[in-house]
Amino acid sequence: MKALIMAGGSGTRLWPLSREKYPKQFLKIFEEKSLLRLTYERLLRLLDHRDIIIATSKEYEYHVRNDLYPYDGYSLILEPERKNTGSTVLLGLLFALEKLSSSEDEVFFVIPSDHYIQPEERYLDYLRFAQKVAKMGYVVAFGIKPSSPDTNFGYIKLGEKLLSEGEAVAYNMERFVEKPSYQLAQDFLRDGSYMWNSGNFAFTIKVGLEEIKINASHMWELSGESFGVMIENYSKLPEIAFDYMQMEKTKRGAVIPMDIVWSDVGSFEGLYRVLPSNHKGNVHVGDTLCLDSENTLAYSTDRLVALIGVRDVAVVEERDAVLVLSRDASHKVKDLVNHLISMGRREAKYHVELHERWGKRLLLDEGNAYKIYKLTIYPNREIGPHMHMHSTRTWMVLKGTLLFNSKGEESFVSVGDSRFVNKATPYLIRNSGFIPAELIEVRVGEYLEDDDVIPQ
């Protein structure tokens, strides 16, 4: 078995928590672990590290590596540009065949990186059952009983029963409609035989490739039937979702309804529905307080958020932005982000936390002539060697031990120690220890942007 985790999305419907440069799959919404890490660890109960492939955009490489630290052994595909999930699936199939020497008869799972799933063991039981259905030659989708006529999902009509095992049942997929109109979604809900598409799929590698040859012949030709050729031709590929490319067209679809709590966490209203609420319907995340309020979502990442005398609202706090909205206006968050982009606002795309080759940095404060960051440097990684022409740097160690090198002089710095470098002074900071190191960095100068770096 192989599993492809799709982690290249750049959703903005959870702004200010998610941004284009810090999308939903990297958010730590439910635990002190990101949605991607929760997905990865869930699959580890079914597969080995070497059987997991993660596909993401080039710009998210260090997000993924840092997020999954210290896990190793998985495969990471870096897509040259975003082309939607159709090309991602084909790229994953070709990678499994060529780079992992997979058999064409192996079952291949396609798994989103940013969904909420409970209970996890029941979900994994459905995946285990799906192996048998996929081995029968079917393209397997996993369905969720719809609770509303939501037009953001695909709808799958159940046909005749194909196979059952305990509580798990597989049906022939009679019809697949991706993102129908509201009226059609209402009709599907009344019909009772339609399921939401959860975005999880299973099929053998052979069947997956055969289906793409039939239903997406242009993409197949551009791929050259080769992982390397497909990467070279990526800019020429059509931008199409796997659901439109494959699931609406396949003649051998099957669906397994899943009796689980599931959400694609696609909006704050969706987030409200899956998080536990108190007796007044208030959902609290982080340092929050609600008085005389009902059916609210109070979400804090850093500061105290207090609500008084309000109903049916969501208040979401991030270090650099606060969003207040009516819960039934969740679908308009994307419009707000587009407006912020048109204004040239940095907050529209960039998060206060940035991921780097060496670790990550969190912006704590800034002014006209200074910036203060909290840095995390992972073991066996280093900053530099380089220097800055327009700013001085001061570091104070909060955790771990680091090797500091400046002008050829080396020294070890530990908790409470600090170091300073002036402008045009080369330096290197290396974490040679076994735990992530943390330090405060203070930049002072007339130009503080990240491109003021001269490699040494």
Phi, psi and chi 1 to 4 in degrees:
 res  aa     phi    psi   chi1   chi2   chi3   chi4
   1 MET       -  146.0  -69.8 -173.7  -65.7      -
   2 LYS  -133.2  152.3  -64.5  -70.1 -176.0  -69.9
   3 ALA  -132.1  134.0      -      -      -      -
   4 LEU  -105.9  115.7  172.2   69.1      -      -
   5 ILE   -94.0  120.1  -60.1  177.6      -      -
   6 MET   -90.6  112.2  -61.8 -174.5  -66.0      -
   7 ALA  -128.9   35.5      -      -      -      -
   8 GLY  -106.0    2.3      -      -      -      -
   9 GLY   -66.0  157.1      -      -      -      -
  10 SER  -132.4   44.8   59.9      -      -      -
  11 GLY   -59.6  145.9      -      -      -      -
  12 THR  -121.8    7.5   56.2      -      -      -
  13 ARG   -74.4   -8.7  -71.0 -177.3  -68.7  171.6
  14 LEU  -111.5   27.2  -70.2 -179.7      -      -
  15 TRP   -63.6  139.0 -173.9   92.3      -      -
  16 PRO   -91.6    5.1   34.4  -36.9      -      -
  17 LEU   -68.0  -47.5  -59.0  179.8      -      -
  18 SER  -104.8  150.2   67.0      -      -      -
  19 ARG  -138.3  169.2  -39.8  -81.7  172.1  101.6
  20 GLU   -57.5  -38.0 -179.9 -178.4  -36.4      -
  21 LYS   -91.5    3.7  -57.4  -62.3 -177.1 -178.8
  22 TYR  -152.7   70.8 -158.9  105.8      -      -
  23 PRO   -73.5  175.7   23.8  -31.4      -      -
  24 LYS   -55.5  -37.4  179.6  178.0   59.9  170.4
  25 GLN   -62.9  -16.1   57.9  -93.8   30.0      -
  26 PHE  -100.9    3.1  -56.3  118.0      -      -
  27 LEU   -79.3  143.2  -63.1 -179.1      -      -
  28 LYS  -101.7   79.2  -62.1  175.2 -178.0  178.0
  29 ILE   -87.0  -44.5  -63.6  176.7      -      -
  30 PHE   -99.9  -27.2  -57.1  105.3      -      -
  31 GLU  -144.5 -170.7  -58.7  179.1   25.9      -
  32 GLU   -84.0   31.8  -76.2  -56.7  -52.2      -
  33 LYS  -134.8  144.7  -64.3  178.2 -178.9  179.1
  34 SER   -71.7  165.3   70.7      -      -      -
  35 LEU   -61.3  -37.9  -68.7  171.6      -      -
  36 LEU   -62.7  -46.9  169.5   61.6      -      -
  37 ARG   -64.0  -39.7 -168.8  179.5 -177.5   99.7
  38 LEU   -61.7  -40.4  -69.0  172.9      -      -
  39 THR   -63.7  -45.7  -59.7      -      -      -
  40 TYR   -62.4  -47.4 -173.8   85.5      -      -
  41 GLU   -68.5  -29.9  -68.7 -177.4  -13.5      -
  42 ARG   -63.4  -43.8 -171.4 -177.7  -59.0  130.7
  43 LEU   -70.8  -25.7  -73.3  175.1      -      -
  44 LEU   -64.2  -17.7  -78.4 -178.4      -      -
  45 ARG   -79.2   -6.6  -64.6  162.0   64.5  179.8
  46 LEU  -120.9  -30.7 -174.4   67.1      -      -
  47 LEU  -131.4  164.6  -58.9  165.4      -      -
  48 ASP   -87.4  160.7 -170.8   83.9      -      -
  49 HIS   -51.4  -43.4  -64.3  -78.6      -      -
  50 ARG   -69.5  -12.0   63.5  178.3  179.2  -89.1
  51 ASP   -95.6    3.8  -63.7  -42.3      -      -
  52 ILE  -109.5  127.9  -61.1  175.9      -      -
  53 ILE  -113.3  132.9  -54.2  165.5      -      -
  54 ILE  -115.7  125.3  -58.2  170.6      -      -
  55 ALA  -109.3  128.8      -      -      -      -
  56 THR  -149.4  170.2 -168.4      -      -      -
  57 SER   -74.5  152.1  170.6      -      -      -
  58 LYS   -52.3  -39.0  -91.0 -173.4  175.4 -179.8
  59 GLU   -70.6  -13.2   63.0 -177.5  -48.1      -
  60 TYR  -103.2   10.5  -58.3  145.7      -      -
  61 GLU   -53.3  -49.8  175.2 -177.8   -0.4      -
  62 TYR   -79.8  -20.8  -63.8  113.3      -      -
  63 HIS   -57.9  -50.0  -77.3   72.8      -      -
  64 VAL   -64.7  -50.3  173.1      -      -      -
  65 ARG   -61.3  -42.6  -65.4 -167.9 -173.3  -80.0
  66 ASN   -70.7  -37.4  -65.8  -19.7      -      -
  67 ASP   -65.2  -35.8 -147.7   27.9      -      -
  68 LEU   -96.6    3.0  -63.8 -177.0      -      -
  69 TYR   -59.0  135.2  172.0   83.8      -      -
  70 PRO   -99.0   18.9   36.4  -35.2      -      -
  71 TYR   -59.7  148.2  -70.3  133.5      -      -
  72 ASP  -149.7  167.3 -159.5    1.5      -      -
  73 GLY   101.1  -17.3      -      -      -      -
  74 TYR   -76.8  165.1   57.4   86.1      -      -
  75 SER  -102.1  139.9  -61.6      -      -      -
  76 LEU  -121.7  118.1 -176.8   60.1      -      -
  77 ILE   -98.7  126.8  -62.3  175.6      -      -
  78 LEU  -105.8  108.7  -60.4  177.4      -      -
  79 GLU   -74.7  131.9  -62.8  176.0  -85.1      -
  80 PRO   -60.6  -31.5  -21.9   33.0      -      -
  81 GLU  -157.8  166.1   55.3 -174.6  -81.1      -
  82 ARG   -79.2  126.9  -64.3 -167.6 -171.9   98.7
  83 LYS  -132.6   18.8  -75.4  -69.7 -177.0  179.0
  84 ASN    72.1  178.8 -142.0  -44.2      -      -
  85 THR   -79.1  -17.8   54.5      -      -      -
  86 GLY   -60.5  -51.3      -      -      -      -
  87 SER   -69.2  -31.9   53.3      -      -      -
  88 THR   -61.9  -43.4  -58.2      -      -      -
  89 VAL   -64.8  -46.1  172.0      -      -      -
  90 LEU   -63.1  -41.3  175.7   53.4      -      -
  91 LEU   -60.4  -41.4 -162.4   62.5      -      -
  92 GLY   -64.8  -40.5      -      -      -      -
  93 LEU   -63.6  -45.1  -73.2  166.4      -      -
  94 LEU   -66.5  -36.5  -67.0  173.3      -      -
  95 PHE   -63.4  -44.8 -176.1   92.0      -      -
  96 ALA   -60.2  -42.0      -      -      -      -
  97 LEU   -67.9  -48.7  -89.0 -179.3      -      -
  98 GLU   -84.9  -44.5  -65.9 -179.2   25.8      -
  99 LYS   -91.4  -28.7  -52.3  -61.8 -177.5 -179.5
 100 LEU  -107.9    1.1  -58.2 -178.7      -      -
 101 SER    53.5   40.7  -58.5      -      -      -
 102 SER   -72.5  152.3  -61.2      -      -      -
 103 SER   -80.9  146.6  162.5      -      -      -
 104 GLU   -63.9  -20.0  -73.9 -165.1  -14.4      -
 105 ASP   -87.2   -4.2  -65.4  -35.8      -      -
 106 GLU   -68.5  144.1  -82.8 -166.8   69.9      -
 107 VAL   -79.2  136.3  174.0      -      -      -
 108 PHE  -120.7  117.5 -171.3   85.1      -      -
 109 PHE   -96.2  140.2  -69.1  101.8      -      -
 110 VAL  -112.2  118.5  175.5      -      -      -
 111 ILE  -128.7  124.1  -52.1  -68.2      -      -
 112 PRO   -66.5  152.0  -18.1   31.7      -      -
 113 SER   -93.7   -4.9   61.8      -      -      -
 114 ASP  -131.8   35.2   53.5    4.3      -      -
 115 HIS  -108.1  152.4  -70.3 -175.5      -      -
 116 TYR   -96.4  128.7  174.5   80.8      -      -
 117 ILE  -139.5  127.2  -68.6  172.0      -      -
 118 GLN  -151.2  142.6  -73.1  -66.3  -25.4      -
 119 PRO   -78.0  145.0   27.8  -32.2      -      -
 120 GLU   -67.8  -36.9  -67.8 -169.3  -15.6      -
 121 GLU   -65.0  -37.8 -168.7   52.7   45.7      -
 122 ARG   -65.9  -41.1 -177.1  179.6  -65.1  176.5
 123 TYR   -58.3  -44.4  166.3   77.4      -      -
 124 LEU   -65.8  -32.8  -66.5  173.4      -      -
 125 ASP   -61.8  -38.2  -75.6  -19.2      -      -
 126 TYR   -65.7  -38.4  -74.8  120.3      -      -
 127 LEU   -64.9  -40.7  -65.3 -169.4      -      -
 128 ARG   -62.0  -43.2  -65.9 -177.8 -176.9  100.6
 129 PHE   -64.1  -37.6  174.3   62.4      -      -
 130 ALA   -62.6  -27.5      -      -      -      -
 131 GLN   -56.1  -43.9  -66.7  178.6   67.2      -
 132 LYS   -65.9  -39.6  -60.4  178.2 -179.4  179.3
 133 VAL   -69.5  -40.8 -176.3      -      -      -
 134 ALA   -63.4  -37.8      -      -      -      -
 135 LYS   -64.8  -19.0  -72.9  -78.2 -169.7  179.5
 136 MET   -81.4   -1.1  -65.1  165.5   61.9      -
 137 GLY    99.1   14.7      -      -      -      -
 138 TYR   -99.5  154.5  -72.0   96.1      -      -
 139 VAL   -94.6  110.4  177.9      -      -      -
 140 VAL   -97.1  128.0 -177.1      -      -      -
 141 ALA  -109.3  156.8      -      -      -      -
 142 PHE  -114.5  122.4  -64.5   82.0      -      -
 143 GLY  -100.6  154.4      -      -      -      -
 144 ILE  -125.5  134.1  -59.3  -67.7      -      -
 145 LYS   -63.4  123.5 -175.0  176.5 -179.6 -180.0
 146 PRO   -71.5  143.2   24.3  -31.5      -      -
 147 SER  -108.8   -9.3   57.5      -      -      -
 148 SER  -160.4  164.1   64.5      -      -      -
 149 PRO   -80.6   61.6   29.2  -34.7      -      -
 150 ASP   -76.1  126.5 -163.1  -43.0      -      -
 151 THR   -89.9    4.2   58.9      -      -      -
 152 ASN   -88.2   -5.3  -68.9  -50.0      -      -
 153 PHE  -111.8  160.4  -59.9  128.0      -      -
 154 GLY   -83.3  153.1      -      -      -      -
 155 TYR  -120.2  135.7  -75.9   73.6      -      -
 156 ILE  -121.6  125.9  -51.5  167.7      -      -
 157 LYS   -91.0  127.5 -177.2  173.8  176.4   59.3
 158 LEU   -74.6  134.6  -56.8 -179.5      -      -
 159 GLY  -106.3 -142.7      -      -      -      -
 160 GLU   -74.2  153.6   63.0 -177.8   18.7      -
 161 LYS   -70.0  136.6 -175.7 -175.1  -66.2 -173.0
 162 LEU  -105.7  -43.5  -64.8  173.8      -      -
 163 LEU  -161.0  146.9 -175.7   69.4      -      -
 164 SER  -139.7  152.1   62.5      -      -      -
 165 GLU  -154.0  105.2 -173.5  177.2  -87.3      -
 166 GLY    63.6 -126.2      -      -      -      -
 167 GLU   -84.9  -12.0  -63.7 -179.3   -1.8      -
 168 ALA   -85.0  132.2      -      -      -      -
 169 VAL  -134.2  137.4 -177.6      -      -      -
 170 ALA  -111.1  136.5      -      -      -      -
 171 TYR  -120.6  154.4  -62.3   87.5      -      -
 172 ASN   -65.0  139.2 -179.1   62.9      -      -
 173 MET   -86.8  107.2 -171.3  175.5   74.9      -
 174 GLU   -79.4  -31.7 -167.1  169.5  -52.5      -
 175 ARG  -160.0  143.7 -174.1 -174.9 -176.7 -167.5
 176 PHE  -131.4  122.7 -173.2  104.1      -      -
 177 VAL  -125.1  114.9 -178.7      -      -      -
 178 GLU   -85.8  125.8  177.4   64.4    8.2      -
 179 LYS    46.2   68.1  -66.4 -177.9  172.6   61.9
 180 PRO   -72.1  172.5   30.1  -36.1      -      -
 181 SER   -68.2  163.8   66.3      -      -      -
 182 TYR   -61.5  -41.2 -176.3   76.0      -      -
 183 GLN   -62.8  -43.4 -178.6   58.8   55.0      -
 184 LEU   -66.1  -39.8 -159.8   53.8      -      -
 185 ALA   -62.4  -38.4      -      -      -      -
 186 GLN   -62.2  -43.0  -76.2 -175.5  -44.9      -
 187 ASP   -61.4  -41.8  -66.4  -18.3      -      -
 188 PHE   -63.5  -39.5  -68.2  161.9      -      -
 189 LEU   -65.4  -42.5 -161.0   64.0      -      -
 190 ARG   -67.1  -34.5  -77.0 -167.7  -68.5  -93.4
 191 ASP   -60.4  -41.1 -178.9  -77.3      -      -
 192 GLY    86.1   -8.8      -      -      -      -
 193 SER  -106.9   12.1   62.6      -      -      -
 194 TYR  -106.6  145.1  -77.5   84.0      -      -
 195 MET  -120.3  152.3  -51.4  -68.3  -70.4      -
 196 TRP   -71.7  145.6  -80.3  -19.0      -      -
 197 ASN   -82.7  125.6  171.0   36.0      -      -
 198 SER   -82.9  -10.8   71.0      -      -      -
 199 GLY    87.1    0.5      -      -      -      -
 200 ASN   -97.4  138.0  -64.8  -97.0      -      -
 201 PHE  -139.2  159.5  -56.0  101.7      -      -
 202 ALA  -148.5  140.0      -      -      -      -
 203 PHE  -168.5  163.3   38.3   81.7      -      -
 204 THR   -75.3  157.3   63.0      -      -      -
 205 ILE   -59.9  -40.1  -67.2  175.6      -      -
 206 LYS   -60.5  -48.3  179.7 -179.6  179.5 -179.6
 207 VAL   -65.1  -41.0  166.8      -      -      -
 208 GLY   -58.9  -45.4      -      -      -      -
 209 LEU   -68.4  -40.9  -66.6  174.6      -      -
 210 GLU   -60.3  -42.7  -72.8  176.7   -8.6      -
 211 GLU   -65.2  -38.7  -72.8  -72.3  -61.1      -
 212 ILE   -68.7  -38.2  -68.6  172.6      -      -
 213 LYS   -58.3  -39.5  -70.2  178.1 -166.9  176.8
 214 ILE   -77.9  -46.3  -64.7  168.8      -      -
 215 ASN   -97.3  -13.0  -61.2  -42.8      -      -
 216 ALA  -142.5   59.1      -      -      -      -
 217 SER   -61.8  -35.3   57.3      -      -      -
 218 HIS   -63.8  -43.3  179.6   56.4      -      -
 219 MET   -65.2  -40.7 -177.0 -179.8  -69.4      -
 220 TRP   -60.8  -43.0  177.9 -109.3      -      -
 221 GLU   -64.1  -42.8  -70.0  170.1    4.4      -
 222 LEU   -65.7  -27.7  -75.0  172.0      -      -
 223 SER   -70.4  -21.5   76.7      -      -      -
 224 GLY    63.0   15.7      -      -      -      -
 225 GLU    57.4   28.1  -56.1 -179.7   35.1      -
 226 SER  -143.3  137.5  160.4      -      -      -
 227 PHE   -60.2  -46.9  176.7   80.5      -      -
 228 GLY   -63.6  -43.8      -      -      -      -
 229 VAL   -64.3  -39.7  172.7      -      -      -
 230 MET   -63.4  -40.7 -171.9  170.9  178.1      -
 231 ILE   -60.7  -42.2  -71.5  -70.1      -      -
 232 GLU   -64.0  -34.2  -69.5  176.6    3.2      -
 233 ASN   -97.4   14.0  -70.4  -25.2      -      -
 234 TYR   -58.7  -37.9 -136.5   69.5      -      -
 235 SER   -65.9  -20.7   62.0      -      -      -
 236 LYS   -89.2  -10.7  -58.0  175.2 -174.9  177.2
 237 LEU   -70.6  146.8  -64.6  173.7      -      -
 238 PRO   -69.4  146.6   24.2  -33.0      -      -
 239 GLU   -93.6  100.8 -169.6  168.1  -26.9      -
 240 ILE  -147.9  141.7 -175.1  170.3      -      -
 241 ALA   -75.9  149.1      -      -      -      -
 242 PHE   -57.3  -35.1 -178.9   74.9      -      -
 243 ASP   -61.2  -45.2  -48.0   70.8      -      -
 244 TYR   -73.3  -42.7  -71.3  114.4      -      -
 245 MET   -67.1  -39.7 -178.9 -175.7   84.5      -
 246 GLN  -116.9  -55.0  175.3   62.8   43.5      -
 247 MET   -68.8  -33.0  -60.2  -50.0  -62.1      -
 248 GLU   -74.2  -15.3  -76.9 -163.4  -26.2      -
 249 LYS  -110.0  -23.0  -63.3  177.5 -179.7  178.4
 250 THR   -62.1  145.6 -175.5      -      -      -
 251 LYS  -102.0    0.4  -56.7  -61.5 -177.1 -175.3
 252 ARG  -130.5   46.5   40.3 -178.0  168.5  177.3
 253 GLY   -85.5  147.3      -      -      -      -
 254 ALA  -134.2  157.5      -      -      -      -
 255 VAL  -135.7  137.1   56.3      -      -      -
 256 ILE  -114.7  108.9  -61.4  174.3      -      -
 257 PRO   -66.8  135.4  -20.0   33.3      -      -
 258 MET  -111.4  124.8  -64.8 -166.3  -66.6      -
 259 ASP   -93.0   77.4 -178.4   19.3      -      -
 260 ILE  -141.0  168.9   59.1  173.7      -      -
 261 VAL   -87.7  120.4  177.8      -      -      -
 262 TRP  -138.2  142.7  168.5   91.0      -      -
 263 SER  -153.5  141.4  173.7      -      -      -
 264 ASP   -85.0    3.7   69.7  -15.9      -      -
 265 VAL    47.3   48.0 -159.0      -      -      -
 266 GLY   -87.1   -4.0      -      -      -      -
 267 SER  -161.6  170.1   67.7      -      -      -
 268 PHE   -69.2  -28.4  -74.1  113.0      -      -
 269 GLU   -67.2  -41.0 -179.4   60.3   18.5      -
 270 GLY   -64.1  -37.6      -      -      -      -
 271 LEU   -65.5  -41.7 -177.1   59.6      -      -
 272 TYR   -59.1  -38.3  173.1   84.7      -      -
 273 ARG   -68.6  -29.2  -70.7  174.2 -176.5  169.0
 274 VAL   -99.3  -15.2  -63.2      -      -      -
 275 LEU   -85.0  146.6  -70.8  170.2      -      -
 276 PRO   -66.5  139.3   22.3  -31.9      -      -
 277 SER  -117.6  160.9   59.1      -      -      -
 278 ASN   -86.9 -172.3   64.7   15.9      -      -
 279 HIS   -65.9  -15.1   64.7  -71.7      -      -
 280 LYS  -103.2   10.8  -70.6 -170.8  175.7 -178.8
 281 GLY    77.7   15.3      -      -      -      -
 282 ASN   -91.1  133.0  -64.1  -45.2      -      -
 283 VAL  -106.1  125.9  172.4      -      -      -
 284 HIS  -115.2  129.8  -63.0  -95.7      -      -
 285 VAL  -132.6  123.7  179.3      -      -      -
 286 GLY    82.6 -156.4      -      -      -      -
 287 ASP   -83.5   88.8 -169.3    6.0      -      -
 288 THR  -134.3  158.6   61.3      -      -      -
 289 LEU  -147.9  132.5  177.7   65.3      -      -
 290 CYS  -126.0  126.6  -67.0      -      -      -
 291 LEU  -121.0  134.3  -62.2  177.8      -      -
 292 ASP    49.8   40.7  -60.2  -35.6      -      -
 293 SER  -128.0  153.7  -60.6      -      -      -
 294 GLU  -138.2  144.8  -65.0  179.0   -0.6      -
 295 ASN    53.8   45.0  -55.2  -38.0      -      -
 296 THR  -112.1  158.4   64.4      -      -      -
 297 LEU  -115.8  115.6  169.2   62.5      -      -
 298 ALA  -113.3  115.5      -      -      -      -
 299 TYR  -126.4  119.7 -164.4  111.3      -      -
 300 SER  -125.2  135.0  166.2      -      -      -
 301 THR  -104.0  -19.4   63.5      -      -      -
 302 ASP  -142.6  -49.9 -176.1   51.1      -      -
 303 ARG  -109.9  163.9  -65.7  164.5  -71.4 -179.8
 304 LEU   -63.9  130.8  170.3   64.9      -      -
 305 VAL  -116.8  120.6  171.4      -      -      -
 306 ALA  -120.5  132.4      -      -      -      -
 307 LEU  -119.2  137.7  -80.1   61.5      -      -
 308 ILE  -134.8  126.7  -56.7  175.7      -      -
 309 GLY    62.4   35.4      -      -      -      -
 310 VAL  -122.7  160.7  -66.3      -      -      -
 311 ARG  -138.9  144.4  -69.8  174.6  175.0   77.7
 312 ASP    54.6   39.7  -58.1  -47.5      -      -
 313 VAL  -122.0  161.9  -58.7      -      -      -
 314 ALA  -124.6  132.9      -      -      -      -
 315 VAL  -123.0  119.2  179.1      -      -      -
 316 VAL  -123.1  120.2 -176.8      -      -      -
 317 GLU  -110.1  128.5  178.3  -89.7  -15.9      -
 318 GLU  -123.9  164.1 -173.1   47.8  -83.2      -
 319 ARG   -56.0  -33.5  -74.7  177.2  179.8  -95.9
 320 ASP  -113.5    4.9   61.0  -18.6      -      -
 321 ALA  -162.4  150.7      -      -      -      -
 322 VAL  -129.0  131.7  176.6      -      -      -
 323 LEU  -114.3  129.3  174.3   68.0      -      -
 324 VAL  -123.0  125.4 -179.4      -      -      -
 325 LEU  -151.4  154.8   72.1  158.3      -      -
 326 SER   -69.6  139.7  171.9      -      -      -
 327 ARG   -60.0  -31.3  -83.7 -178.3   37.6 -139.6
 328 ASP   -80.0    3.4   60.9    9.3      -      -
 329 ALA  -106.5   14.9      -      -      -      -
 330 SER   -56.3  -33.2  -69.9      -      -      -
 331 HIS   -69.2  -11.4   62.2  -74.8      -      -
 332 LYS   -92.8   -1.6  -64.8 -176.7  178.3  179.4
 333 VAL   -60.7  -38.3  172.4      -      -      -
 334 LYS   -61.5  -37.6 -168.4  171.2 -176.5  178.5
 335 ASP   -63.6  -38.8  -63.6  -26.1      -      -
 336 LEU   -62.4  -43.8  170.7   65.8      -      -
 337 VAL   -62.3  -43.4  173.2      -      -      -
 338 ASN   -60.2  -37.3  -70.9  -26.8      -      -
 339 HIS   -65.7  -41.7 -175.2   61.1      -      -
 340 LEU   -63.5  -38.2  -69.1  171.7      -      -
 341 ILE   -62.7  -43.5  -68.6  173.0      -      -
 342 SER   -63.7  -25.8   69.4      -      -      -
 343 MET   -84.6   -7.3  -65.5  170.3   63.7      -
 344 GLY    75.9   24.1      -      -      -      -
 345 ARG   -77.6  128.7  -64.8  -66.8  -57.4 -117.5
 346 ARG   -58.6  -36.3  179.8 -171.7 -176.4  -79.8
 347 GLU   -62.6  -18.7  -62.2   92.1  -21.8      -
 348 ALA   -66.0  -35.4      -      -      -      -
 349 LYS  -113.6  -35.0  -68.3 -174.5  176.8 -177.2
 350 TYR  -105.1  139.1  -65.9   93.8      -      -
 351 HIS   -94.7  161.0 -163.1  -87.4      -      -
 352 VAL   -71.2  -19.2  -70.6      -      -      -
 353 GLU  -103.7  128.2 -176.2  174.8   87.4      -
 354 LEU  -121.6  143.6  -61.9  173.0      -      -
 355 HIS  -104.5  138.4  -74.3 -105.0      -      -
 356 GLU  -127.2  171.5  -51.7  -79.0    1.9      -
 357 ARG   -57.7  -34.3  173.3 -176.0   52.4   79.2
 358 TRP   -93.3  -12.8   43.1  -96.9      -      -
 359 GLY   158.0 -131.3      -      -      -      -
 360 LYS  -147.4  160.2   56.8 -173.2  177.9 -179.6
 361 ARG  -137.7  140.5   55.3 -169.3  167.4  101.5
 362 LEU  -116.9  123.3  175.7   67.3      -      -
 363 LEU   -74.4  119.0  179.3   62.7      -      -
 364 LEU   -96.0  -38.0  -59.9  178.5      -      -
 365 ASP  -164.5  155.9 -165.8   12.6      -      -
 366 GLU  -155.2  153.8   63.0 -179.7  -30.8      -
 367 GLY  -144.0 -167.8      -      -      -      -
 368 ASN   -62.8  -31.4  -69.9  -28.3      -      -
 369 ALA  -129.4   17.1      -      -      -      -
 370 TYR  -152.2  155.5   73.2   90.6      -      -
 371 LYS  -141.1  140.6  -77.4 -172.2  177.0 -177.7
 372 ILE  -122.3  125.1  -57.1  174.4      -      -
 373 TYR  -121.5  153.0  -71.6   95.7      -      -
 374 LYS  -104.2  120.6  179.4 -177.7  178.1 -177.7
 375 LEU  -103.1  144.4  -50.1 -176.3      -      -
 376 THR  -123.0  119.7  -59.4      -      -      -
 377 ILE  -111.6  121.3  -55.4  176.6      -      -
 378 TYR   -79.7  156.8  -71.5   99.9      -      -
 379 PRO   -54.6  141.8  -27.8   36.4      -      -
 380 ASN    64.8   24.2  -61.0  -46.7      -      -
 381 ARG  -125.0  160.9  -58.9 -171.5 -165.0  178.3
 382 GLU  -146.6  152.8   61.0 -171.7   27.6      -
 383 ILE   -99.8  124.9  -61.5  176.0      -      -
 384 GLY    98.7 -167.5      -      -      -      -
 385 PRO   -79.4  133.5   27.7  -32.7      -      -
 386 HIS  -160.3 -179.9   49.0 -135.4      -      -
 387 MET  -145.8  168.3   66.2 -178.9 -177.8      -
 388 HIS  -124.0  136.6  -47.0  -74.2      -      -
 389 MET   -89.6  -18.8  -60.6  -56.8  -66.0      -
 390 HIS  -124.6    4.6  -56.3  -73.7      -      -
 391 SER  -148.3  150.8   64.6      -      -      -
 392 THR   -93.2  158.6   64.8      -      -      -
 393 ARG  -130.9  136.2  -53.7  -77.7  167.8  116.6
 394 THR  -127.3  135.7  -58.6      -      -      -
 395 TRP  -125.5  140.7  -61.3  -85.0      -      -
 396 MET  -126.3  129.7  174.2  171.7  -78.6      -
 397 VAL   -81.8  130.0 -178.9      -      -      -
 398 LEU  -103.6  -26.7  -55.8  176.8      -      -
 399 LYS  -157.7  139.0  177.5 -177.6  176.5 -178.1
 400 GLY    88.6 -178.6      -      -      -      -
 401 THR  -129.0  134.2  -60.6      -      -      -
 402 LEU  -127.0  151.3  -63.9  153.5      -      -
 403 LEU   -94.9  123.4  175.4   66.3      -      -
 404 PHE  -112.5  129.3 -175.9   84.3      -      -
 405 ASN  -128.5  123.7 -175.1  -43.1      -      -
 406 SER  -141.6  127.5 -179.8      -      -      -
 407 LYS    54.4   35.3  -64.6 -175.2  -69.3 -172.8
 408 GLY    84.5   -2.7      -      -      -      -
 409 GLU  -100.6  125.2  -63.4 -178.6    5.7      -
 410 GLU  -106.0  145.3  -70.4 -171.6  -14.2      -
 411 SER  -157.0  154.4   59.9      -      -      -
 412 PHE   -96.1  138.1  -75.9   97.9      -      -
 413 VAL  -122.1  139.9  -71.9      -      -      -
 414 SER  -131.1 -170.7 -167.9      -      -      -
 415 VAL   -53.3  125.9  177.6      -      -      -
 416 GLY    92.4  -16.6      -      -      -      -
 417 ASP   -78.1  154.1  -66.8  -24.8      -      -
 418 SER  -136.4  157.8   62.1      -      -      -
 419 ARG  -141.0  151.9  -71.5  -66.6 -175.5  -88.9
 420 PHE  -133.4  139.0  167.5   83.5      -      -
 421 VAL  -128.5  137.9  -65.0      -      -      -
 422 ASN   -83.0  175.5 -145.4  -31.7      -      -
 423 LYS   -59.5  148.3  -61.2  174.2 -174.8  177.3
 424 ALA    57.7   32.4      -      -      -      -
 425 THR  -116.9  117.2  -57.4      -      -      -
 426 PRO   -70.6  147.7   24.2  -31.9      -      -
 427 TYR  -155.5  165.8   69.4   90.6      -      -
 428 LEU  -147.0  138.4  176.7  143.4      -      -
 429 ILE  -124.9  119.7  -55.2  173.4      -      -
 430 ARG  -123.1  136.2  177.4 -176.3  -65.1  122.8
 431 ASN   -96.4  100.4 -176.1   -4.1      -      -
 432 SER   -95.4    6.0  -59.3      -      -      -
 433 GLY   -87.2 -162.7      -      -      -      -
 434 PHE  -113.6   -2.0  -59.4  103.5      -      -
 435 ILE  -127.6  154.0   63.9  171.7      -      -
 436 PRO   -59.7  134.8  -23.2   34.4      -      -
 437 ALA   -98.5  146.2      -      -      -      -
 438 GLU  -124.4  140.7  -63.3  177.4   -4.0      -
 439 LEU  -153.6  156.4   54.9  162.4      -      -
 440 ILE   -94.5  133.4  -63.0  -64.8      -      -
 441 GLU  -116.7  129.4  175.9 -174.3   81.1      -
 442 VAL  -116.1  119.9 -179.6      -      -      -
 443 ARG  -102.8  132.4  -56.4 -179.8 -176.0 -179.4
 444 VAL  -133.2  130.0  177.8      -      -      -
 445 GLY   163.8 -178.6      -      -      -      -
 446 GLU   -85.0  -14.4   66.0  -90.9   23.3      -
 447 TYR  -143.3  120.3 -174.8   78.4      -      -
 448 LEU  -119.9    9.6  -56.0  167.8      -      -
 449 GLU   -73.3  163.6  -60.8  -52.4  -47.0      -
 450 ASP   -70.9  -17.2  -64.3  -28.2      -      -
 451 ASP   -83.2    0.1   57.6   -5.7      -      -
 452 ASP   -82.5   64.2  177.8   24.4      -      -
 453 VAL  -135.0  125.0  173.1      -      -      -
 454 ILE  -114.1  109.8  -61.3  177.6      -      -
 455 PRO   -62.0  146.1  -19.8   33.1      -      -
 456 GLN  -111.7      -  -62.7  -61.0  -65.7      -
